[in-house]
Amino acid sequence: MLIRDRLAREGAFLFRWRSYVPLGLIPLIVLALPEGRRVSEAIGPAAEHLVFYVSVLVSFTGLAVRWFTVGFVPPGTSGRNTLAQRASELNTTGMYSIMRNPLYAGNFIAILGVLLCVKVWWLIAIFTLCYWLYIERVIAAEESYLEEKFGDAYRTWAARVPAILPRLSHWRPPNRPFSLPFLLRREYNGLLAVGASFFVLEVTLDVFVQHEPFGVWLDEDFAWVALGVVTLTAFLALRFLKTRTTLLSE
C-alpha cells in the first residue's frame, strides 16, 4: 500500500472518531498538573494571572479563526459530520484562499491556549507532535475524497494554497455574505468546550492539586468562574434557540 493511501485509510478512521480524540490529552494533563503547581508557585500570582490572559487570548484567537471561516461557508461544507466525508462544493475563497485547512488550524490554536494555562513545556511539545501526526492523516483522507470528487479544480487549488500555514498574499474575499445564524447554530459547542476546559483545569490545579480553599479560589480567581459561567450561559441560550425556535434558521 502506498504511504499516501495508508495515511488516508488511517485518517478515515480518525475522522470518524475525531470528536473524542482530544480526550486522549487528559492523562497527559493529569501527569503535568504537579509540575504546573511548582511552576505556579515559582512565578507568583501576578505572572500566573498574565498567563491566564495570554491563554484565553490564544484560545479565542483559535475560535475566531473557526468563526471567520464558518460564517462565510456555504451549507453542506466544512461540516461537523463524522460518519463520512461531505462537501457539496469546493471552498476556495475567504479563509480557504490562504490555507486549505483553516478549521484544523483554529482547533490547534484553541487547544494550545487551554494547555498553556498548565504552564508545562513538555505538555505543549507532546500535544503539538501528536496533533500533527493526527491531523496529517485526517487531511490525507479529506484530500483523497476531495480530489476524487472535484478532480482538476481541487488539484489546481491545492497546488496554489498551503495546507496549514497561511499565505496571506493569496487572499480572496468570500463569495457569500457572512451568516451569523449559521455560525451560532454551528459553533456553540466549541465555545463551551474552551470555557469548560479552562474552568475545570484551573479548579483542579488550584483546589485539588495546590489545596487552595474553594472559597479563597472563588475570590482570587473569579475570572475563571466568570469565563465558565459566561460560556455555559451562551451555550445553553444558543442550544435553546437552535432546538426550540427558528431564530437561527436561514
C-alpha positions in Angstrom: 0.0 0.0 0.0 1.3 3.5 -0.9 2.1 5.7 2.1 -0.4 8.2 0.9 -3.1 5.6 0.7 -2.2 4.3 4.2 -2.3 7.8 5.7 -5.8 8.3 4.1 -7.0 5.0 5.4 -5.8 5.8 9.0 -7.3 9.3 8.6 -10.7 7.9 7.6 -10.8 6.1 11.0 -9.6 9.1 12.9 -12.1 11.4 11.1 -14.9 9.2 12.3 -13.8 9.5 15.9 -12.3 13.0 15.8 -14.7 14.4 18.4 -13.2 12.1 21.0 -9.5 12.3 20.1 -8.9 15.4 22.3 -9.8 13.2 25.3 -6.5 11.5 24.9 -4.9 14.6 26.3 -6.5 14.0 29.7 -3.8 11.5 31.0 -1.0 13.8 29.9 -2.7 16.8 31.6 -3.1 14.8 34.9 0.7 13.9 34.8 1.6 17.6 34.1 -0.5 19.1 36.9 2.0 18.6 39.7 4.7 20.3 37.7 2.2 23.0 36.8 1.8 23.6 40.5 5.5 24.0 41.0 5.7 26.5 38.1 2.8 28.5 39.5 4.4 28.7 43.0 7.7 29.8 41.3 6.4 32.6 39.1 3.9 34.0 41.6 0.3 35.2 41.4 0.9 38.3 39.1 2.7 36.2 36.4 0.1 33.4 36.8 -2.7 35.9 36.0 -0.7 37.1 33.0 -0.6 33.5 31.8 -4.3 33.3 32.2 -5.0 36.3 30.0 -2.5 35.1 27.3 -4.0 31.6 27.4 -7.5 32.9 26.9 -6.4 35.3 24.1 -4.7 32.4 22.3 -7.7 30.1 22.6 -10.2 32.7 21.5 -7.9 33.5 18.5 -8.3 29.9 17.5 -12.1 30.1 17.9 -12.1 33.4 15.9 -10.3 31.6 13.0 -13.1 29.0 13.1 -15.8 31.6 13.3 -14.4 33.7 10.5 -14.2 30.5 8.4 -17.6 29.0 9.2 -19.6 32.3 9.0 -18.8 32.5 5.2 -19.0 28.9 4.1 -22.0 27.5 2.1 -24.3 25.0 3.9 -23.2 21.4 3.3 -19.4 22.2 3.5 -16.9 22.4 6.4 -19.3 20.3 8.5 -19.1 18.5 11.8 -20.2 15.2 10.2 -18.2 12.2 11.5 -19.6 9.2 9.7 -18.3 10.1 6.2 -16.7 12.9 4.2 -19.1 15.5 2.8 -18.7 18.5 0.5 -21.4 20.0 -1.7 -18.9 22.4 -3.3 -15.2 23.3 -3.1 -14.5 26.2 -0.8 -11.7 28.4 -2.3 -12.4 31.9 -1.1 -12.2 33.6 2.3 -10.0 31.7 4.7 -9.8 28.8 2.2 -7.9 31.1 -0.2 -4.9 31.4 2.2 -4.9 27.9 3.7 -6.7 24.6 2.9 -7.5 23.6 6.5 -8.4 26.7 8.5 -10.7 24.8 10.8 -8.0 22.4 11.9 -5.6 25.4 12.4 -8.2 27.0 14.5 -8.7 23.9 16.6 -4.9 23.6 17.2 -4.7 27.3 18.4 -7.8 26.9 20.6 -6.5 23.8 22.3 -3.0 25.2 22.6 -4.4 28.2 24.6 -6.0 25.8 27.1 -2.8 23.8 27.6 -0.7 27.0 28.0 -2.5 27.6 31.3 -1.0 24.4 32.7 2.4 26.0 32.2 4.4 22.8 31.4 6.5 23.0 28.3 6.7 19.2 27.5 2.9 19.1 27.5 2.8 21.6 24.7 5.6 19.8 22.8 3.8 16.4 23.0 0.5 17.9 22.0 2.0 19.7 19.0 3.7 16.5 17.8 0.6 14.3 18.4 -1.7 16.8 16.8 0.5 17.0 13.7 0.6 13.2 13.3 -3.2 13.0 13.8 -4.2 15.9 11.6 -1.8 14.8 8.8 -3.8 11.6 8.5 -7.2 13.3 8.6 -6.2 15.8 6.0 -4.9 12.9 3.8 -8.3 11.3 4.0 -10.1 14.5 3.1 -7.7 15.3 0.3 -8.3 11.8 -1.2 -12.1 12.4 -1.1 -11.9 16.0 -2.5 -9.5 15.0 -5.3 -11.8 12.2 -6.4 -14.9 14.4 -6.3 -13.6 17.7 -7.7 -10.7 16.5 -9.8 -8.6 19.1 -11.6 -10.3 22.0 -9.8 -9.2 20.6 -6.5 -5.7 19.8 -7.7 -5.2 23.4 -9.0 -6.4 24.9 -5.8 -4.3 22.6 -3.6 -1.2 23.4 -5.7 -1.7 27.1 -5.1 -2.8 27.2 -1.4 -0.8 25.8 1.5 -2.3 23.2 3.8 -1.9 24.9 7.2 0.5 27.9 7.2 -1.5 30.8 5.7 -0.3 32.6 2.6 -1.8 36.0 3.1 -0.9 37.2 -0.4 -3.4 34.8 -1.9 -6.4 36.3 0.0 -9.6 36.3 -2.0 -12.8 37.8 -0.4 -15.6 35.3 0.5 -18.0 34.7 -2.3 -21.1 34.8 0.0 -22.2 37.1 2.8 -21.4 36.4 6.5 -24.2 34.3 8.1 -24.5 34.9 11.9 -27.4 32.5 12.4 -25.4 29.7 10.6 -22.3 30.5 12.7 -24.2 30.5 16.0 -26.0 27.3 15.1 -22.7 25.5 14.3 -20.1 26.8 16.8 -21.7 27.0 20.2 -20.2 23.6 21.2 -16.6 24.9 20.7 -17.3 27.9 22.8 -18.4 25.7 25.7 -15.5 23.3 25.2 -13.0 26.1 25.6 -14.7 27.8 28.6 -15.3 24.5 30.4 -11.8 23.3 29.8 -10.3 26.5 31.3 -12.6 26.3 34.3 -12.0 22.6 35.0 -8.2 22.8 34.6 -7.9 25.8 36.9 -10.2 24.5 39.7 -8.4 21.1 39.5 -4.9 22.7 39.7 -5.7 25.3 42.4 -8.2 23.5 44.6 -7.3 19.8 44.2 -3.5 20.0 43.4 -2.5 23.1 45.3 -5.1 22.5 48.1 -6.3 26.1 48.0 -9.6 26.5 49.9 -12.5 26.7 47.4 -13.8 30.0 48.9 -10.4 31.6 48.5 -10.1 30.3 44.9 -13.5 31.8 44.1 -12.4 35.2 45.5 -8.9 35.3 44.0 -9.6 33.6 40.6 -13.1 34.9 39.9 -12.1 35.5 36.3 -12.1 31.7 35.7 -15.5 31.4 37.2 -16.8 34.3 35.1 -15.4 32.7 31.9 -17.0 29.4 32.8 -20.4 31.0 33.6 -20.4 33.2 30.5 -19.6 30.3 28.1 -22.1 27.9 29.8 -24.8 30.6 29.6 -24.0 31.3 25.9 -24.1 27.5 25.2 -27.4 26.9 26.9 -29.0 30.0 25.2 -27.8 29.1 21.8 -28.8 25.5 22.1 -32.3 26.6 23.2 -32.6 28.9 20.2 -31.4 26.2 17.9 -33.6 23.4 19.1 -36.7 25.2 20.3 -37.0 28.2 18.0 -36.4 29.2 14.4 -34.4 32.3 15.2 -31.1 30.7 14.0 -32.7 29.3 10.8 -31.8 30.9 7.5 
